Amino acid sequence: MVGILTFLAVVTVIIGWYLSRQRLFSKPWLEVGVIDEAFGAGGQPRSEPLDRPARLGLGLFLAVAGSLFALLISAYVMRRQFPDWQAPPVSDLLWFNTGVLAASSLALHVTQRLAGSGRWDDAKLGLFMAVSLALLFLLGQVLVWRQMTAAGYLVAGNPANAFLYLIITLHALHLGGGLVALGRNALRLRHMEEAGQARVSAGLRLCAVYWHFLLVVWLVMLAFLAQWVDDVVAFCGQFLT
Amino acid sequence: MVDIPRGPTPPQIIPDTVPPDYMPPPAEVKEVELYHAHSWITKYVFCQDAKIIALQYAGTALAIGFVALVLSWLMRLQLGFPGLLAFIDVNVYYQFITIHGMVMVIYLITAIFLGGFGNYLIPLMLGARDMAFPYLNMLSYWVYLLAVLMLVASFFAPGGPTGAGWTLYPPQAILSGTPGGQQSGILLMLISLILFVAGFTMGGLNYVVTVLQGRTRGMTLMRMPLTVWGIFTATVMALLAFPALFVACVMMLFDRLLGTSFFMPSLVEMGQHLKYGGGSPILFQHLFWFFGHPEVYIVALPAFGIVSDLISTHARKNIFGYRMMVWAIIAIGALSFVVWAHHMYVSGMNPAFGFFFAVTTLIIAIPTAIKVYNWVLTLWRGNIHLTIPMLFAIGFIVTFVNGGLTGLFLGNVVVDVPLSDTMFVVAHFHMVMGVAPILVIFGAIYHWYPKITGRMMNEAMGQVHFWVTFAGAYLIFFPMHYLGLLGVPRRYYEMGETAFVPPSAHTLNEFITVMALIVGAAQILFVFNLLWSLRYGRDAGPNPWQATTLEWQTPQTPPGHGNWGKELPAVYRWAYDYSVPGAPEDFIPQNQPPQRAATQASLQPAPGE
């Protein structure tokens, strides 16, 4: 359970940092009057991003999804200590898929930058590329499945195979959910007069963050599947012993 | 921390630091920005108003809760009078145990506290018009309802619902010897739980974002009522803990459907060597309890928060040690993630781990004890009104202390090992996370019913309901501790000719069963009261309890669309200004400006004039 506890430690630090700025040591029974946080010095309203609640909502969802994948890692680490564990070889296609996902993430990042600077025609092209690359990634993952099955690495054959299938599935489902959100933003981009530029731009920014998150999650998962983590642990272990 | 006695006009302290992360919504909200229902369907069925969603959540939770109540009656009839009901065989008994436990813990208590009270109270108590993402909020309820319906559907599926016990431990959960194990019972259960987690996540994101971003002007985090603090912290915990249940359920689905061996060891069933091999049942236990223990506090923290508000309001006294109460809620929330393995002392874990988890378990008693002391000190010299909500609140404190103390027994490895899997454990967790939170749910319903409906609940029926429930719960669960100490095991369909169980234990079992039937019947009276008062209840007015918090200050009762009139309320003080010296009344609402309070105080004749 080290994986999830490490993840939760990070979340706890973030929550602690947030709470440390919330005057938890104040004495509310002594304070009467409006404590108006909306106004800075001189009574000037502080500028506030339009999509603050949505950003916060996404941040929370990333914590939930991160917790899910951290638990998966914890289960993976616990299960692989059993003697029947036989890790399947990592298909070359997985590396190609990783590159495609990284390209999709980069395309979406560029798209939201373009949208932010008002270059909407370029943004549309960027969005098309990002979606196409994400779909290509999903297709590639399906092909990995088929390759593994054809090579005899069946889901029930070994727990290591089962974890690989499970990780690919859960990650793909998260990306699928992201594509739904991205599809909504694409529709808004088409009918921009109704949605408003600021809203579309904010939506694309959130999607880009989610894409980066999924890329990082995939890289971490891949680090375990390709046994890089084992190599690092073994390397560090030399110094400890 | 000691509360400083306040003078008639408390000093105004301008905060030296201003939290930069938060900007309250504008006081005026243009009509077009609010969600508008255009038909009966969108107003009452597919509704995006948090208040209606709250009632949908609560109604569904109470309905399925009654199914679980009937199951507990049937189980008790079997235990008290074995063979009385012919249709209860050993398989049916296990199915009843499983569904009773799962429904009570997850589909009733968790759902009603977070989905019911959370939805109703968070926007109103914080001066918001609605939740941050109303559409997602609506979706949350419908996914929850789907989860409940899946669970109910398992009763009608071939083989019936799963009988794996509410912890669904593998390997037995998916073997053919367990009811529903090789049929659809376990599948429906796992899918239902996965849906519940998905639905809850949608709602949970709403609650947290609304608390952090939807508060009205002047409502700092440290001015929030403790009810909101409890629900907020529990929601954050649930968002982080429920993924463990999700992962466990998905992996078990893989094991059951695809023949993987995440949790399934090599085993022989009915002389056949199964295809499974090498899996770890302990891995499931870790995942389950990583969710399961925070779950105890996910239901306890909202109860803690609500009970704090009930006690303060009905004792007409500010809550003792507000800051410490907030810190204790946060501390309990954090600590509850590092105690999970105390549910697994008998799983053969490393003794060093057992020691670690025993220590963390005992440490968590410290912030919990602080809360109990603060409740008692709030009552101390308070102007206690023994209203129905107050009776339930006091009932909660006593019951929670009771169940908590037996928890200290079971938290110690050496005491837990002999008591594990006996009726002592059943009595402990029913007191601490069954009866205690349910007393709070009842208290809260009696307390907020006037705001929800505009009418008071009937007092006489409430008194009967409280006393039968409270006294009855003790008559059920106190003797159960004794049975546990005798060694009577839990989860047994019948005792048979067990030598170490004396005949008196059987008499006691009969007594417990009769009490359970009576307490269950009292809940029918409660439902009758809910419905009867809707039509015949006394008119409540906007603020019958003379409470300070914002939900009682709405322009309409029940609160109308958008909760507030044209302008959102501004908050000038904390939530516990009761019996302030010099004030004209014994409460000052949170949205009352200081000038007005001071003027009214100066108009009041001084004592002796």
Interface residues (C-beta under 8 A of the other chain):
Chain A: M1 I4 L5 L8 V11 T12 I15 Y18 L19 R21 Q22 R23 L24 F25 S26 K27 P28 W29 L30 E31 V32 G33 V34 I35 D36 E37 A38 G40 R46 E48 R52 P53 L56 G57 L60 F61 A63 V64 A65 S67 L68 L71 L72 S74 A75 M78 R79 F82 P83 D84 W85 V155 A156 P159 A162 L166 L170
Chain B: D3 I4 R6 P10 P11 Q12 I13 I14 P15 T17 V18 P19 P20 D21 Y22 M23 P24 A132 F133 T201 G204 L205 V208 V209 L212 Q213 G214 R217 G218 T220 L221 M222 R223 V236 L239 L240 F242 P243 A244 F246 V247 V250 M251 F254 L258 G259 T260 S261 F262 K275 G277 G278 G279 S280 L283 H286 L287 F290 N318 Y322 R323 V326 W327 I330 A334 F337 V338 A570 V571 Y572 R573 W574 Y576 D577 P594 A597
